[in-house]
Amino acid sequence: MPTPDSFRTVRVPDATIHDPRRRRAILIAVCIALMAVIASVSGLNVAQPQVAVALGASQSTVLWMINVYTLTLAALLLPLGALGDRVGRKPILLVGLAMFGVASAAAGLATSSGMMIAARLLAGVGAAMIMPVTLAVITSTFPDEERSKAIGVWTGVAAGGGILGMYLSAVLVDWANWRWLFLLPVLLVAAATGLALRAVPNSREQSRHRFDLVGSLTSVIAVVALIYVLHEGPIHGWTAPVTLVSLLVGVAAGIGFVAWELRRAAPLLDVRLFRDRRLASGSLVLLALFGVQAGIFVVLFPYFQAVLGWSGLRAPPSRSCRWQR
């Protein structure tokens, strides 16, 4: 049986920053990096018709261009976040920013659907390195009395980044070309990298336990398989062999992940926390909210633009209820 001491990690060195100006620079750096990641989640939704025509892609292929980014981000968020805690948060952040910037530039220059999907997948890997590290940098560098304020700013950027990305993308689609959508994340990455190099200190957690490789693999398999079912089920059929096999693999991997994490002294994700009804119910509400929102965005944007002939800037859902008379 694991003891309370077995869950402890040793932080080396103490990375708390006491200079207010440097803390502001750190907060700006991680928030810019986070904004680049979040803005890329919703940005491509606005340009679905233009991308389909330019690359000769079917609707299913365009959906993969959109969803492979969020799929990769979701699947790798836990393991890459844990890896950053172990090997050093600043190196992981910088590598993630470089990978994300290169992938975004490649997506903007894509000449085929395959190139676009590969670039978006690579961007998802970079985003999975950036997003958890930005929060970990805040928790490790800000003193207790300032940490909650900084996390509040981080949360606000996470909430507003998607809206900002959606509207800026709509402006670029209307006034320039869909390829310019990927200029925004490249610029944000350049700014975040410059600030991170100067202001963000390196910090890491020294654990007494090995990296949770089994938990990482089972979590990735579960996420990929279950999202594949939701993505391809309507195309192949909900009772098709590939759909049922993917569902079985996803459920089995999910159960295996939970069972393994319950046995680990230092789990990748402490699933015991979800025994708290407030945390569990809040997580389910957020899952339903963002799941429905993402589905609406994918359907409404091409309908407003391709069927009703609306511009990209007029199509975002905040104005979509203003039907033409």
Wavefront OBJ file of the C-alpha trace (Angstrom):
o trace
v 0.000 0.000 0.000
v 1.364 3.452 -0.848
v 1.967 5.709 2.124
v 1.309 9.475 2.206
v 5.054 10.036 1.813
v 5.095 8.111 -1.459
v 2.958 10.780 -3.137
v 5.414 13.554 -2.378
v 7.733 15.138 -4.894
v 10.756 17.306 -4.227
v 10.908 20.644 -6.024
v 14.427 21.612 -7.076
v 15.370 24.385 -7.087
v 12.930 26.860 -5.604
v 11.834 28.854 -8.649
v 9.694 31.429 -6.828
v 10.230 34.890 -8.326
v 10.013 37.821 -5.937
v 10.577 40.614 -8.454
v 7.105 41.927 -9.486
v 8.339 43.151 -12.881
v 9.781 39.780 -13.760
v 6.586 38.043 -12.623
v 4.599 40.278 -14.968
v 6.944 39.390 -17.814
v 6.507 35.684 -17.022
v 2.732 36.028 -16.937
v 2.670 37.893 -20.250
v 4.927 35.272 -21.855
v 2.856 32.264 -20.787
v -0.439 33.995 -21.607
v 0.728 34.860 -25.131
v 1.827 31.249 -25.602
v -1.523 30.015 -24.290
v -3.426 32.393 -26.568
v -1.617 30.973 -29.607
v -2.690 27.452 -28.608
v -6.323 28.320 -27.855
v -6.805 30.593 -30.881
v -5.741 27.737 -33.155
v -8.549 25.551 -31.818
v -11.326 27.665 -33.346
v -9.552 29.600 -36.103
v -9.800 27.054 -38.909
v -13.555 26.609 -38.412
v -14.176 29.934 -40.132
v -12.327 28.928 -43.300
v -13.823 25.480 -43.948
v -15.319 26.278 -47.405
v -12.204 28.103 -48.605
v -9.843 25.346 -47.432
v -12.007 22.634 -49.017
v -11.945 24.400 -52.389
v -8.240 25.314 -52.283
v -7.051 21.826 -51.334
v -9.768 19.826 -53.078
v -10.795 18.249 -49.782
v -14.032 16.525 -48.808
v -15.988 17.599 -45.753
v -14.689 14.601 -43.817
v -11.098 15.535 -44.676
v -11.665 19.156 -43.632
v -13.028 17.917 -40.311
v -9.850 15.916 -39.804
v -7.814 19.066 -40.485
v -9.750 20.772 -37.714
v -10.015 17.916 -35.245
v -6.576 16.319 -35.526
v -5.172 19.367 -33.726
v -7.524 19.153 -30.759
v -7.311 15.347 -30.752
v -3.513 15.423 -30.482
v -3.653 18.175 -27.877
v -6.142 16.237 -25.732
v -4.336 12.908 -26.080
v -0.867 14.197 -25.192
v -1.779 16.835 -22.606
v -1.277 14.590 -19.568
v 1.938 12.770 -20.556
v 3.722 15.809 -21.985
v 2.691 17.929 -19.008
v 4.152 15.306 -16.676
v 7.281 15.128 -18.818
v 7.738 18.888 -18.524
v 7.531 18.630 -14.735
v 10.370 16.093 -14.769
v 12.844 17.291 -17.416
v 12.313 21.031 -16.988
v 9.438 23.336 -17.836
v 11.383 26.004 -19.712
v 13.007 23.576 -22.198
v 9.674 21.884 -22.869
v 7.992 25.266 -23.329
v 10.626 26.458 -25.800
v 10.616 23.212 -27.770
v 6.819 23.280 -27.861
v 6.796 26.874 -29.081
v 9.321 26.089 -31.831
v 7.374 23.021 -32.948
v 4.077 24.904 -32.858
v 5.458 27.835 -34.842
v 6.999 25.650 -37.554
v 3.830 23.570 -37.827
v 1.620 26.666 -38.096
v 3.806 28.074 -40.873
v 3.678 24.713 -42.678
v -0.118 24.672 -42.407
v -0.295 28.118 -43.966
v 1.856 26.923 -46.872
v 0.091 23.567 -47.294
v -0.500 22.456 -50.888
v -2.414 19.258 -50.130
v -4.793 17.819 -47.569
v -2.137 15.407 -46.331
v 0.321 18.228 -45.718
v -2.310 20.228 -43.848
v -3.288 17.285 -41.628
v 0.370 16.496 -40.864
v 1.066 20.138 -39.997
v -1.969 20.333 -37.725
v -0.969 17.095 -35.992
v 2.528 18.480 -35.337
v 0.962 21.713 -34.069
v -1.139 19.637 -31.669
v 1.998 18.010 -30.270
v 3.563 21.423 -29.734
v 0.368 22.721 -28.133
v 0.303 19.753 -25.729
v 3.810 20.721 -24.632
v 2.900 24.399 -24.206
v -0.484 24.410 -22.494
v 0.189 22.461 -19.261
v 3.638 24.014 -18.852
v 2.257 27.559 -18.940
v 0.121 26.830 -15.883
v 2.928 24.919 -14.154
v 5.270 27.889 -14.655
v 2.767 30.128 -12.868
v 2.288 27.756 -9.929
v 6.038 27.291 -9.491
v 7.193 30.916 -9.866
v 4.453 32.991 -8.228
v 4.314 33.257 -4.421
v 1.205 32.040 -2.631
v -0.362 35.480 -2.254
v -0.076 36.256 -5.995
v -0.704 32.822 -7.464
v -4.510 32.896 -7.502
v -4.560 36.240 -9.364
v -2.122 34.946 -11.963
v -4.141 31.756 -12.452
v -7.241 33.918 -12.869
v -5.537 35.842 -15.685
v -4.433 32.555 -17.258
v -8.013 31.270 -17.090
v -9.364 34.442 -18.677
v -6.919 34.136 -21.566
v -7.868 30.485 -22.014
v -11.540 31.439 -22.164
v -11.116 34.423 -24.469
v -8.451 33.039 -26.771
v -10.913 30.941 -28.746
v -13.215 33.902 -29.380
v -10.285 36.105 -30.366
v -8.990 33.464 -32.753
v -12.418 33.018 -34.299
v -12.983 36.705 -35.037
v -9.440 37.480 -36.166
v -9.612 34.469 -38.467
v -12.904 35.726 -39.875
v -11.344 39.117 -40.600
v -8.388 37.501 -42.370
v -10.645 35.217 -44.420
v -12.752 38.182 -45.589
v -9.980 40.674 -46.217
v -7.060 38.492 -47.271
v -6.786 34.724 -47.669
v -7.342 31.685 -45.469
v -3.585 31.026 -45.450
v -3.090 34.171 -43.389
v -4.980 32.489 -40.533
v -1.730 30.835 -39.535
v 0.207 34.091 -39.372
v -1.375 34.973 -36.013
v -0.040 31.909 -34.132
v 3.396 32.367 -35.712
v 3.550 35.975 -34.474
v 2.302 34.995 -31.019
v 4.871 32.213 -30.825
v 7.681 34.604 -31.774
v 6.624 37.061 -29.056
v 6.197 34.347 -26.416
v 9.582 32.809 -27.251
v 11.399 36.129 -26.900
v 9.808 36.816 -23.515
v 10.270 33.245 -22.276
v 13.972 33.245 -23.091
v 14.471 36.380 -21.017
v 12.024 36.002 -18.140
v 10.881 32.407 -17.548
v 13.132 30.455 -15.145
v 13.612 26.725 -15.418
v 11.960 24.554 -12.804
v 11.130 20.898 -12.437
v 9.794 18.325 -10.021
v 12.079 15.519 -8.884
v 9.878 12.485 -8.321
v 10.843 9.356 -6.441
v 8.897 7.301 -8.974
v 9.358 6.436 -12.614
v 7.495 8.192 -15.376
v 4.040 6.635 -15.776
v 4.539 5.128 -19.231
v 1.625 2.680 -18.961
v -0.774 5.416 -17.874
v 0.445 7.660 -20.688
v -0.081 4.990 -23.355
v -3.509 3.905 -22.112
v -4.718 7.505 -21.853
v -3.575 8.270 -25.415
v -5.206 5.100 -26.780
v -8.459 5.816 -24.947
v -8.721 9.409 -26.165
v -7.791 8.622 -29.772
v -10.070 5.602 -30.049
v -13.128 7.254 -28.505
v -12.784 10.434 -30.541
v -12.312 8.327 -33.684
v -15.672 6.688 -32.941
v -17.403 10.066 -32.667
v -15.648 11.385 -35.775
v -16.043 8.433 -38.116
v -19.209 6.825 -36.721
v -21.568 8.958 -38.844
v -19.502 8.153 -41.963
v -18.921 4.394 -41.628
v -22.035 3.719 -39.562
v -22.405 3.277 -35.815
v -22.592 -0.517 -36.143
v -19.751 -0.879 -38.658
v -16.914 -3.199 -37.529
v -14.314 -0.388 -37.466
v -16.605 1.734 -35.289
v -17.372 -1.066 -32.842
v -13.739 -2.129 -32.604
v -12.648 1.464 -31.938
v -15.331 1.798 -29.266
v -14.223 -1.444 -27.614
v -10.560 -0.401 -27.676
v -11.386 3.041 -26.279
v -13.525 1.719 -23.434
v -10.999 -0.995 -22.557
v -8.127 1.494 -22.568
v -10.133 3.918 -20.438
v -10.937 1.239 -17.861
v -7.334 0.080 -17.924
v -6.121 3.642 -17.373
v -8.359 4.132 -14.321
v -7.408 0.748 -12.848
v -3.696 1.405 -13.371
v -3.809 4.920 -11.925
v -5.556 3.656 -8.799
v -2.621 1.320 -8.200
v 0.099 3.899 -8.819
v 1.846 5.628 -5.935
v 2.454 8.671 -8.179
v -0.378 8.609 -10.737
v -0.342 10.572 -13.962
v -3.883 11.646 -13.034
v -5.209 11.030 -9.547
v -8.672 9.726 -10.469
v -9.582 9.619 -6.782
v -10.151 13.355 -6.993
v -13.303 12.729 -9.016
v -14.954 11.206 -5.973
v -15.696 14.821 -5.095
v -19.153 15.389 -6.588
v -18.471 19.068 -7.238
v -15.388 18.303 -9.313
v -17.050 15.396 -11.118
v -20.251 17.276 -11.942
v -18.362 20.401 -12.984
v -16.152 18.367 -15.299
v -19.188 16.717 -16.908
v -20.890 20.068 -17.427
v -17.787 21.523 -19.080
v -17.437 18.423 -21.255
v -21.025 18.746 -22.445
v -20.773 22.510 -22.926
v -17.599 22.503 -25.005
v -18.617 19.366 -26.885
v -21.891 20.919 -28.019
v -20.216 24.241 -28.767
v -17.540 22.615 -30.925
v -20.159 20.607 -32.821
v -22.231 23.704 -33.505
v -19.218 25.616 -34.787
v -18.294 22.848 -37.218
v -21.827 22.714 -38.658
v -22.874 26.371 -38.586
v -19.832 28.027 -40.144
v -19.974 26.184 -43.491
v -23.781 26.481 -43.551
v -23.753 30.243 -43.096
v -20.965 30.752 -45.621
v -21.689 28.125 -48.293
v -25.500 28.043 -48.127
v -26.529 31.520 -46.971
v -23.573 33.266 -48.588
v -22.542 35.139 -45.464
v -19.036 36.516 -45.024
v -16.648 34.955 -42.539
v -17.005 37.883 -40.130
v -20.802 37.670 -40.150
v -20.843 33.921 -39.564
v -19.574 33.614 -35.932
v -22.341 32.317 -33.631
v -22.545 35.487 -31.558
v -24.175 37.094 -34.608
v -25.615 34.005 -36.208
v -29.039 34.464 -34.669
v -29.606 37.617 -36.725
v -31.255 35.915 -39.634
v -31.697 37.742 -42.897
v -35.166 39.004 -43.546
l 1 2 3 4 5 6 7 8 9 10 11 12 13 14 15 16 17 18 19 20 21 22 23 24 25 26 27 28 29 30 31 32 33 34 35 36 37 38 39 40 41 42 43 44 45 46 47 48 49 50 51 52 53 54 55 56 57 58 59 60 61 62 63 64 65 66 67 68 69 70 71 72 73 74 75 76 77 78 79 80 81 82 83 84 85 86 87 88 89 90 91 92 93 94 95 96 97 98 99 100 101 102 103 104 105 106 107 108 109 110 111 112 113 114 115 116 117 118 119 120 121 122 123 124 125 126 127 128 129 130 131 132 133 134 135 136 137 138 139 140 141 142 143 144 145 146 147 148 149 150 151 152 153 154 155 156 157 158 159 160 161 162 163 164 165 166 167 168 169 170 171 172 173 174 175 176 177 178 179 180 181 182 183 184 185 186 187 188 189 190 191 192 193 194 195 196 197 198 199 200 201 202 203 204 205 206 207 208 209 210 211 212 213 214 215 216 217 218 219 220 221 222 223 224 225 226 227 228 229 230 231 232 233 234 235 236 237 238 239 240 241 242 243 244 245 246 247 248 249 250 251 252 253 254 255 256 257 258 259 260 261 262 263 264 265 266 267 268 269 270 271 272 273 274 275 276 277 278 279 280 281 282 283 284 285 286 287 288 289 290 291 292 293 294 295 296 297 298 299 300 301 302 303 304 305 306 307 308 309 310 311 312 313 314 315 316 317 318 319 320 321 322 323 324 325
